[in-house]
Amino acid sequence: MELLEGIIRKGIGGFYYVEAADGSITECRARGIFRKNGITPVAGDHVAFRVSPEDGAGFVEEIHPRKNYLVRPPVANIDQ
């Protein structure tokens, strides 16, 4: 399983919808290490994710550094 790059488009109830470079959307869950470190993925985050070949489940593996972050609404990497 290779790591893919994408952007989180929305997050609902622990599920994150990640848009890959080819435009496809994958439903992902965040790894437990984020909760342990107090990091919450938010819409706009650039991430590396992996898709399981057995069942097609996606998992966010890494969150790349954020340029900026808004608390309410929770979004990151805003340009305008």
Order of alpha helices (4+ residues) and beta strands (2+ residues): beta-beta-beta-alpha-beta-beta-beta-beta
